[in-house]
Amino acid sequence: MQLVALGLNHHTAPIAIRERLAFQPERLAAALGELVGLPAVQEAAIVSTCNRTELYCATQDPQQAADWLAAYHRLALPDISPYLYSLPDNEAVRHVFRVASGLDSMVIGEPQILGQLKEAARLAESAGSLGSTLHRLFQKSFSVAKEVRSTTAIGESVVSMAAAAVRLSERIFGDMRETRVLFVGAGEMIALAAAHFAGSAPQRISIANRTLARAEQLAERVRGEAISLASVGERLADFDVVVSCTGSPLPVIGYGMAERALKARRQRPMVMVDLAVPRDVEPEVAKLSNVFLYTVDDLVQIVSEGKALRQAAVQDAEAIIDLGVLNFVQWVDGREAVPTIRALRSHAELMRQEELARAMRAISRGEAPEQVLEQLSRGLTNKLLHGPSQFLNRADVDTAAHASETIRHVFGLDPVRSDNKEKE
């Protein structure tokens, strides 16, 4: 069985490719069912965010998972292969630890991905696709990420995606206190963005969402108003900044809608930050004068402050991750030895029962207890040592030497000494 991390991210694929392989949240459970339904896949979890789509699998054939990923999205595997990575075993472990710790994020140290990994693990567990290996992998990644954040400076100068959106808006408008901000969506990314924008005290904050109740909950937290998603088109001109992140497979804001809003604003500038994958705002909107459209790929360009501190923290974090990988690998190796341990104990128990039965028969015949105990102990010793002794006597020179060293280590025996050392 092989542990594999298969997917693509912002390092390997542009947004146009990433959005084609994104999973719709409401379809993830069914997708996991399909994935573990493959003959070679025993365990699986799917991480799908604006920056990455990754499959984590315990499988006998990683190629089967890659074929499924392409087929699920109705794509030809050769068309996406240049953007995919397939990381086996230890490389997969290191990768998920780096992802959880924020070292593989578009903005180094961004904490949001940890919550997304936890949600992926929770969903996989609910879908019945999270076995013992992946469960242990995710739990270990969470503890490694916690240690990285608590013992390094990785979070001290972090610029999150949400904070980056605020920075972009400030470049256009300067003082945010005179701006009106619209958030489209009500998920975790929008909640983080709304919290950051609320800190800059804009004139008005509005939340638009398909489910009005969710919009109202978020609006209450940031002291804003909730509006229906259907009203965005007619009210778009009222806002200076629009931040969107929904799960819609189609754009929420089209070229025509943006063009009409710009005319109604008499060409006053608008900032649009599209955090969604697939994109919520049609790319053609960027062609409009006085519309400043940014996608997730653009946000990283503004992150420069604290770069030296973050890079120094990365070295510390990598050391923690190295140790975490070693511990996980040792756990996996220990699991592989479990069947042998069980077989050894079962074998020893059978010997014990045979010798005990022989001793009980001797006692019932009236033999002296001291003599019975002596026979019992000798019988157990001879049976337990018969196999190793016979193996050493029959093995060739090289095999016997290796076996001797192993047996001495297992039983805690003194190392073999040379004749010279014995004479000394």
Secondary structure, DSSP 8 states (H G I E B T S, - for coil): -EEEEEEEETTTS-HHHHTTS---GGGHHHHHHHHHTSTTEEEEEEEE-SSEEEEEEEES-HHHHHHHHHHHTT--HHHHGGG-EEEEHHHHHHHHHHHHTTTTSSSTT-SHHHHHHHHHHHHHHHHT---HHHHHHHHHHHHHHHHHHHHSSTTTT---HHHHHHHHHHHHHS-GGG-EEEEE--SHHHHHHHHHHHHT--SEEEEEESSHHHHHHHHHHTT-EEEEGGGHHHHGGG-SEEEE----SS-SB-HHHHHHHHHHTTT--EEEEE--SS-SB-GGGGGSTTEEEEEHHHHGGG--TTHHHHHHHHHHHHHHHHHHHHHHHHHHHHHHHHHHHHHHHHHHHHHHHHHHHHHHHHHHTT--HHHHHHHHHHHHHHHHHHHHHHHHHHS-HHHHHHHHHHHHHHHT------HHHHH-
